[in-house]
Amino acid sequence: SLPHPPPPSQVPSLSMLCITFLADHSDSIVDLSNLDETTGVYLLREIMGRQKLTVPLARVFIRSFEGTALGEGLKGLDLYAATPVPLSRDRR
């Protein structure tokens, strides 16, 4: 089971703080190959929960976790259908 963010009364773990930081700045991620697969899953969950997964970022995950269940699972997704589409100015 994946960890959930701690209740406000608890201090978050260092790993949760790092995952949150990376998710906050996911548009700057270019490589994740130094992360273990479990941390990659947690990060992907956080990014997807924020609807910040883009095709280029999904490719970073695929490349960084090639040969793992995470990388192979992402390869099988229709990335264009799974990524949010920005609203045009007239539809906001």
Phi, psi and chi 1 to 4 in degrees:
 res  aa     phi    psi   chi1   chi2   chi3   chi4
   1 SER       -  137.8  139.4      -      -      -
   2 LEU   -80.5  146.8  -63.3  174.3      -      -
   3 PRO   -71.2  148.6   27.8  -33.6      -      -
   4 HIS  -105.7  153.5  -65.4  -77.6      -      -
   5 PRO   -55.2  141.9  -22.6   31.4      -      -
   6 PRO   -68.4  153.8   25.2  -31.5      -      -
   7 PRO   -60.4  155.7  -12.6   19.8      -      -
   8 PRO   -54.7  -24.7  -20.6   27.5      -      -
   9 SER   -79.6  -10.3   62.1      -      -      -
  10 GLN  -104.2  150.7  -68.4 -177.9   -2.5      -
  11 VAL   -84.7  127.5  175.3      -      -      -
  12 PRO   -68.5  151.7   18.2  -23.2      -      -
  13 SER   -70.6  162.3   67.3      -      -      -
  14 LEU   -61.8  -40.5 -179.9   57.5      -      -
  15 SER   -64.5  -38.4   59.7      -      -      -
  16 MET   -66.9  -38.5 -165.8   59.9 -174.2      -
  17 LEU   -61.5  -40.6  -71.1  171.7      -      -
  18 CYS   -67.2  -43.4  -68.4      -      -      -
  19 ILE   -61.9  -42.4  -71.3  168.7      -      -
  20 THR   -61.9  -44.0  -59.8      -      -      -
  21 PHE   -61.1  -46.9  179.3   84.6      -      -
  22 LEU   -62.5  -41.4  -73.6  170.4      -      -
  23 ALA   -64.7  -37.9      -      -      -      -
  24 ASP   -61.1  -33.2  -72.7  -16.2      -      -
  25 HIS  -115.7   32.1  -57.8  -76.9      -      -
  26 SER   -61.4  -23.7   60.8      -      -      -
  27 ASP   -68.8  -12.4   56.1  -30.1      -      -
  28 SER  -102.6   -0.9  -60.4      -      -      -
  29 ILE   -75.7  127.0  -65.7  174.2      -      -
  30 VAL  -121.2  -15.0  -65.3      -      -      -
  31 ASP  -158.6  138.0 -178.0   51.3      -      -
  32 LEU  -128.7   15.4  -64.3  166.8      -      -
  33 SER   -64.9  -15.3   58.2      -      -      -
  34 ASN   -86.3   -4.3  -72.8  -35.1      -      -
  35 LEU   -89.0  147.8  -66.5 -178.0      -      -
  36 ASP   -77.3  163.5   61.2   81.8      -      -
  37 GLU   -62.6  -38.6 -173.6  177.3   10.4      -
  38 THR   -60.4  -45.2  -58.5      -      -      -
  39 THR   -64.7  -37.2  -55.7      -      -      -
  40 GLY   -61.4  -39.5      -      -      -      -
  41 VAL   -65.2  -44.7  168.7      -      -      -
  42 TYR   -59.7  -44.0  -65.2  151.6      -      -
  43 LEU   -65.1  -44.9  177.0   58.8      -      -
  44 LEU   -61.2  -40.8 -178.9   60.2      -      -
  45 ARG   -60.8  -43.3  177.8 -178.8  176.6 -163.7
  46 GLU   -65.0  -43.7 -175.6   70.8   21.7      -
  47 ILE   -64.9  -44.2  -71.0  169.1      -      -
  48 MET   -68.3  -35.0  -69.8  179.1   73.9      -
  49 GLY   -63.0  -26.4      -      -      -      -
  50 ARG   -92.6   -0.5  -63.0  171.8 -178.4 -148.0
  51 GLN    57.4   44.2  -62.7 -174.3   -9.7      -
  52 LYS  -112.4    9.8  -68.5  179.2   71.3  174.3
  53 LEU   -76.0  124.1 -177.7   63.8      -      -
  54 THR  -113.5  164.6   61.6      -      -      -
  55 VAL   -60.5  -47.0  171.5      -      -      -
  56 PRO   -59.6  -39.2  -24.7   34.0      -      -
  57 LEU   -68.4  -39.4 -176.9   55.2      -      -
  58 ALA   -61.1  -37.4      -      -      -      -
  59 ARG   -64.6  -35.3  -71.9 -175.4 -179.1  136.7
  60 VAL   -62.2  -45.6  169.9      -      -      -
  61 PHE   -60.6  -45.9  -86.3   91.9      -      -
  62 ILE   -60.3  -47.0  -68.7  168.7      -      -
  63 ARG   -65.5  -43.2 -152.7  173.6   36.5 -109.5
  64 SER   -72.4  -28.0  -62.1      -      -      -
  65 PHE  -117.0   30.1  -65.2   98.5      -      -
  66 GLU   -57.4  135.7 -170.0  170.2   -2.4      -
  67 GLY    85.5   -0.6      -      -      -      -
  68 THR  -108.2  167.8   67.6      -      -      -
  69 ALA   -60.3  -37.6      -      -      -      -
  70 LEU   -63.4  -51.5  174.7   56.5      -      -
  71 GLY   -62.9  -44.2      -      -      -      -
  72 GLU   -67.6  -36.8  -64.4  -54.9  -49.8      -
  73 GLY   -63.5  -41.2      -      -      -      -
  74 LEU   -68.0  -33.2  -80.4  170.0      -      -
  75 LYS   -60.5  -32.0  -84.5 -174.6 -170.4  176.9
  76 GLY   -82.4   -4.6      -      -      -      -
  77 LEU   -84.8  151.1  -66.0  179.3      -      -
  78 ASP   -84.3   91.5  179.4   -8.0      -      -
  79 LEU   -61.0  -33.9  -63.4  176.3      -      -
  80 TYR   -70.0  -32.6  -68.9   99.6      -      -
  81 ALA   -76.6  -24.6      -      -      -      -
  82 ALA   -92.0   -6.8      -      -      -      -
  83 THR  -101.6  144.5   53.6      -      -      -
  84 PRO   -68.4  146.1   21.1  -26.5      -      -
  85 VAL  -105.8  125.3  177.2      -      -      -
  86 PRO   -63.4  141.6   -4.0    9.5      -      -
  87 LEU   -74.9  142.8  -66.7  175.8      -      -
  88 SER   -69.6  163.2   67.8      -      -      -
  89 ARG   -58.4  -34.2  -70.3 -169.0 -173.3  -92.7
  90 ASP   -75.4  -16.5  -10.5  -27.0      -      -
  91 ARG  -100.1    3.0  -62.2 -172.2   69.1 -160.3
  92 ARG   -80.3      -  -72.8 -173.9 -170.8  172.9
